[in-house]
Amino acid sequence: MVVLKDTKSDADVTIVINDELTLDKFNDKRIVAGDEIRCKYDNESGKNISKRFQKTAGC
């Protein structure tokens, strides 16, 4: 689970991540706290389940 800050509403959103590729990125430190990411998720059974989770392109 990760907590993201929605840039439009400034609210915190908790996302459940199930896919191995994204979990590997966290384990390898390719995604760390403070990174700007893009995420799409579905609300299934009251939980926000990640569909797409990727780091935005930086300078």
N, C-alpha and C positions, 0 to 999 in steps of 0.2 A: 504494500500500500504506500502511496505517496500523497502528499498534500500540495496542491498547486494553488497559486493565487490567480484568480480570473482578472485579466486586465480591464475588462469592461465594467464589472461590478465591484471589483476590489475585494471580493469574497473568497474565502478559502474553500477549495473543493477537494474532497478525498477521492482518489482514484485507485481501483484495484487493478494490478497488472498481472496478467497470467501468461503472456507469451515469453518463451525462453530467450528470444533475441533481445528483447528489451531488458530482461533480468540480467543477461550477460553483460549488457552495457553498463548497468549499475555495478556489477561485481568487478568489471575491468576498470572502473572509474572513468569511463568515457562520458557518463552523465553523472554529475555531482550536484550537491545542493547549491543553489544560486544560478544554475544554468537556465537560459531561456529556452523553453521547449514549446512544441505545438502538440496538442493532444485532442483526439476525438474519442468520445466515449458514449456508451449506451447506459441508460438507467434500467438495469434488470433486477427485479426483486428488491428494490430499494438500495441497490449498490451500483456505483458508477464503475462499469467495466470498460477498460481501455480497449479501443479498436485500433488506434494509431497513436504512437508516442515517439516523437523524434525531436532531436535537437535542431534549433533553427540555425541557418547558415550565419556565420559571424564574419567579422572583418579580418 
